[in-house]
C-alpha cells in the first residue's frame, strides 16, 4: 500500500497507577488529523481499517463489493492512496480560539482558550479576543478524543479530577499505521489513546 510520510509527535500524560492516558499534548497538525476523521465517507473508513476491526454489519457490506463485482463495484470506487490522502491532508481547523483582550503583558498573548468567557491566567481579564489558530497552538486531546486548547488551568483541573500528583510523561512519534489504528479505535472505544498507545506498548513489552 502506498502511504504518505506524515507523522505526528505527541506527549502522552499518563496516570501510571491506573495505566490510563489522561491526555495527549499535541500541535495543530495532529488535531487536524482527528478532525479529518469526521469528513471521511464510511466507505473510505472501511478501506483504511481491516475487516476484523470493523463493527456491526458494515464488514458484510464491504465484503459484498468484492463478491458482486461490476456493476456494483463502481459505486464504491476509491483506492488506497486516495483514502490516506483524505485522512492526512493539510487543511485548517474551524475551531474558534480566544485570547486576552487587554494584553497587559507578554504572557497574556501566549495563553489561549476555546471558551470566550474564561478569565486570563495572568491578568484575570475576560478572554474574548478571537484569534486565528496557527500552527503554534498546543492542544490537550483527552482519552475520549475531546480536544481543548492547552492551558495550565485545564491541566491542573484534570490532574485534580483523577487525583494524580505527578503524572508519567512519554513522548512518542505516531505514523500512518498508528493513525489507522486510532481511526479504528475511535469507532469502537471511549478510551482511544489508552487502547492505541498504552496497550500497544504493553503488548510490545510482553513479547520481548
N, C-alpha and C positions, 0 to 999 in steps of 0.2 A: 504494500500500500504506500503510495506516495504521501509524504507528510510534510507540513511546514516545520520550520526550525524554531517556532515560538516556544518560549519558556518563561516562567514567572518565578520570582524569588519571594518566598513567604516566610514570615516569622511566626511560628506556632507558639502560643502561650498555653501551657498545659498544667492542669491540676494533676500532679504526679501521684497523689494518693488514690484518686478515683480513676486515673488513666483516661482523662477526658480532655479534649481540646476546648478550652474556654473561648478562645477566639484566635483568628489569624490576623496578623498585621501585614497589609499589602498595599501596593500602589494602584493607580487608576487602571493600568493595563490588565491586572487580574480582575478588577471589578467589572471592566468592560466585558471580559470573557464570561463572567457569571451572568451579566445581563443579556449577552448574546444567546444564552440558552433559551430565554423567553421568546426569541424571534425564530427559533428553529421549527420548521414543519415537523409533524410527528414522524413522517416517513424518513426524514433526514436523521432524526434522533435514532430511529431503529437501525439505520445504516451504520451509525457510529458505534452502537453498543452490540454486544454479541447476543445471540438468541437466548442463551442461558441466563443473561442478565435482564431480559425483558419480563415484565409482569403482566398478569391478566391474559387476555386473548390476543393481544397485538402480535405476539410472536407467531400465532397461527396465520394471521393475515399476511405477515411478512413472508412466511414460508410458502404461502399460496402463490405468490408472484412468480417464483421460480418454476412451480409446477404447471401453472396455466400458460406462461409464456405470452407470445403475441396473440391477440391484440391488446391484452390487458397490461403487459409489461410497460408499454409506453406511458401509462398513467402514473407510474412511479419511477420515471426515468431520471436518474441522477448518478453521479459517480463518486468514488471515494474522496478525491481531492476537492471536488465541489462542496461536499459535506463538511470537510475540515475547514475550508475557507469560510463557510458560513459561521462556524463555531469560533474561529480565530481571526476575524477581521479587525482592522483598526478603525473604530468609529466612536464618536463621542457619546458620553453618558448624558442622560436627560435629568439626572438628579439635581435638585436645587441646593446650593451651598451658600451659607451666610457667614459674615464676619462682623466684628465690632464696628459700629458706625462712627465712633468717636476717634479711634486710632490715636489714643493719647501717648502710647509708646510703641516701640518696635514689636513687643510681644503680642500686642493687640492685633497686629497684622497677620501673625502666623497662625493664630488659633481660629479654626473654622468649625462649623456645625451644620446639621441639616434642620435644626429647629430654630425658626426666626424669633422665638420667644425666650431662648436660652440667654443667660447673662454671661458676659465676658469674664473669663477666669482671672484676668489681670486688673480690670478697672470696674467690674460689676455693671457695665452698661449693657443695654439690650443689644443682641447680635442680629440685626435685621437688614444689614447691608448685603444685597445679593451680589455674588461674585462668580466668575467662571470657574469651573472645576478643572484646574490644569493638572499636568502630569505629576506635579509635586505633592499633591494631596495624598495623605496616608489614611487608610480606612481600617476599621475593625470589621472582620467578617466572622459572625457568630457560627457556632457549630451547626445551627439550622439554616445557615446562609442568609440571615438577616445582615444587612450592610449598613454601617454607620460611620460617619467621619470620626477619625481618631482624636481623642481628647483625654487629658488626664482625669477629668471628671468621670467620663464614661468608664475608663479603665478601673478607677478606684471603686466605683459603684458595682462593677461586675465582680471584682475580686471579693468585695464585701458580701455580695449576694451568695457566692459559693464558699465563703469563709476560707479563702486562700490567702495566706500571708505572703509567701514567697513562691511564685509560680515558676515552673521549669520553662525554659525557652529553647526552641530548636529552630534553626534557620535551614530551610530546605529549598531546593530548586524543583519546580514542578514542570514536567514536559508534557508533550501531547498525549502519551499513553495514560499518565495520571489524570490529565484533563478529561479524557473519555471515561475513566473510572469515576471521576467526580460527577460527570453528567449522569452516568448510570445510577449512582448512589442518590443523586438529587431527586430521582423519580420514585425512590423507594423508602428513603430514610429521613429522619429528622435529626440525626447526628452524623451529618455527612463528613465533616472534617475528621472526626474521630474514626469513622469507619474507613475512610480512604487512606489516611496518613498513619495514625497510631496503630491500627490493626495490621496495616501493611508492614510497618516496622517490626511489630511483634512476630509476625509470621516469618519475616526475613531473619530475625534474630534466632527464632526457634529452629530454623533449618540449617544454621551454621554449626 
